[in-house]
């Protein structure tokens, strides 16, 4: 009876291992479910639906309208005004005696009702500050486009990073469920052995404790998966109530390709943004300086005024036209040193941004070097964990055979099984760490859009 029970336990533990030994990737506990979102699908969805992307698009449109506004300041400015007045009490004036007679005479000035229509035209002929403002349109639009690209890269990075976290959580759950299933098989056999007096009750209790601990880990892992999915949905701009299923099975079967490229800070969006901002600040310096120059504009106006409207029915009769044209020259002479102070402040702003750009460039180089070191460590760790999986599987297979032959204890078999599962978990974590390190490297060299296009 004891030999029959031992043989049954050996067969129960032997068969699953044979099936796993035939797989080409020993670290894959089970195939990823088909259907659902791949990584590229998630990024596509996020680029279309995440709110920050739409905000960046609005900023581009805003920059276009600001360009129109700056150009409009150098176009003709035309306005018209009209007024109708009822002078309730007209002003009176006294003419001294001797002008129109021996006695002073009182005259009423104006008329009871008055209608006035006037049109004004002004055209700037020369204003250096306005010309510099128009010149700033291009870098301002370029900055809005760079902000959009930065937003897209942030979306790509955040979605990819959260996608990897969801994938890790799914694989951990798969490993824990596989662990529970295998431990349950052992528990069933051990219960039969305990009931028949083949083993001590403590052997069954020890395995039962391990089963309960794995069950608790599974509950925590499932909660972590829900949180990771919710974070991924947020980064995608997807409703939290919507179902999201991942389908990228290549993460376990294809290692990311990593190309060694020289570092060029000019490829980074943040570097280009700082350079464009610096250009805008330099233009602002020139614009303030241009305030010392005279401005010249053309002015013209034409209007009409009714005369002799002493009654309301005469409001729109007896109109007399008037008009004028001219040039307006404005020469700044003294403003209490206000413009000089603004000019010096702006110069300090430009110098500050130039120094900050130097510091940023050094930081970008450091970030790139760190990302390179991180990916090298991730590659080394993955290679070691892959070897450990093969070794742990080999030890488990031999221990299972020895247990079947009665030369190994149940404790040895359980330890070998735990080591094998831990090795597979470490391999999956190292693989995802390699993907994350590759993502950080792409970010550090400004090639996230290229990473996305190659998915």
ABEGO torsion letter per residue (X at the ends): XAAAAAAAAAAAAAAAAAAAAABABAABABBBBBEEBBAAAAAAAAAAABAAAAAAAAAAAAAAAAAAAAAAAABBBBBBBBBBBBBABBBBBBBBBGAAEABBBBBBBEBABBBBBBBBBBBBABBAAAAAAAAAAAAAAAAAAAAAAAAAAAAAAAAAAAAAAAAAAAAAAAAAAAAAAAAAAAAAAAAAAAAAGABBAAAAAAAAAAAAAAAAAAAAAAAAAAAAAAAAAAAAGBBAABBBBBABAAAAABBBBBBBBBBBAAABAAAAAAAAAAAAAAAAAAAAAAAABBBBBBBBBBBBBBBGBABAAAAABGBBBBBBBBBBBBBBABAGGAAAAAAAAAAAAAAAAAAAAAAAAAAAAAAAAAAAAAAAAAAAAAAAAAAAAAAAAAAAAAAAAAAAAGABBAAAAAAAAAAAAAAAAAAAAAAAAAAAAAAAAAAAAGAAAAAAAAX
